[in-house]
Each structure stands twice: as C-alpha cells, then as structure tokens.
Amino acid sequence: MAEIVIKQERPLVEELLGRYKGVIGKDFPGYRNHVYRTITYAMYFLDNDAAVEKLVETAFVYHDIGLWTDHELAYLEPSEAVALADNEKYGWGLDPDALRGAIHWHHKITPYTGPHARVIEACRKADWIDASMGTVHKGLSKATIREVEAAFPNFGFHKTLLRLAKDYGGSTLVGGIKVTRGIVKW
C-alpha cells in the first residue's frame, strides 16, 4: 500500500465545488474539507493511481451534494442525478456507471463487490472513515487519520449533518431515521 498523500490543492475539486458554493452556502468550508479528506483516503486505498483520480475527485464532490441541491435526507439518488447531468453537460467523459456507483454505494455497510469494485470500495471505505471521524479506520492508523484531519479541519461538518437532519426531518431523531433509511445500503 502506498503512503498517504495529502494534496492541499486539487484544481478539479475547486472548479466543480465552486459551481455549488452558493447553494452550499455557509456549509461550504466543512463540506469542502470533507471532500478533500475522503479523496485523500480513497486515493490511499487506490495506491494513488492517477488513472482514477478524476473519477474519485468528481464522485466525492457530488457524493452528498443532494443535501443542498434537493434538500433531501435520502440524498444518494439526487446526488447521482446532479453528477451524471454535469458529466454529460460538461463532457467530462467519466464512466457514468462508475460515477453513479461511487456515489450510490458510499454508505454501504458491507464491502462492495460489483462492477467497478476497486474504485467504489475505496470510496466506500474512505467515507466511512470520515463519517465516523476515524472511529471506523479501515486499516489506517489513528496517526494518519489525525494527519489528514489536521490538513483539512472539520469546520463543523458533522454538526452540519445533524442540523440538516433536524431541518429536513423535523427533528434530529426523525431526520436521523430518514437519513439511515435513505442512504445506508447492505
């Protein structure tokens, strides 16, 4: 396995996220850093393979975007739709099945073994690390996770998720149930 590589600047991520900065609003710094952390972890699991970096960067820019674009707690399908529409609109040429899969399966509890498994599984593990704030570490050392978190501070991202669950669900409990039912996959 390669060393963790922390890239402070990812021009593609900045370009893609920049299109949604106004929609994401005050939550932008937290979401941006969540995107950077997850890309960093996924690329580690992919041995920093440059051939899949554009796909991973794009998938993570869009993976939770439906929370803001569609105000949905079951945000996987809305996030997929925005990513696929932009892939077509801007002519990126990314494999739509791989892009959709990386977004759709990123909350899967068990390992993903279907088409595009290498990239999708790396993205799944990366998001679990960050969503759990390192409690689930998927083989990464706590020191490595702390290093990535120090490079890309949380800026209240996890509190944002709780706030959105309450705002969209009517209460944190009801929103949490809606989120769980809408995004967790087996």
C-alpha angles and dihedrals in degrees: 000000000000125000118268109267116204112202111191092190126047109170094195092052091049091049095048096041090045089066089061101038093106092048093048091044118168091004091063100098092050094046092045092055092045087055092050093048094049093047089050092052094043093049089051090055088048093052089247090290105185090201091072100032095098091051093048093047092048094045092052094046087057103030096098099016093112088073087072105024096048102017088231129149088198087059104154098091094042089049091049091049093052092047094048093046091051091045088057097038095051096035097234092157095219116157101262093210092053092045093048092045095051089054098038097050101037092106095045110136097208125048117283114237105169132097115328088016096157095061098032093050092049090052092046093052092045094054093047089054093052098037089054091044089238097311087115102046105171092214098314116126119248088239092057092049090050089050092053092044090051091052092049110029119210096240090196096302095146091047087052089057091053091047092050091048089055095042096048098033100042092241137025091250096049091041091049091053091048091049093048093048092044103046113019112097131190 
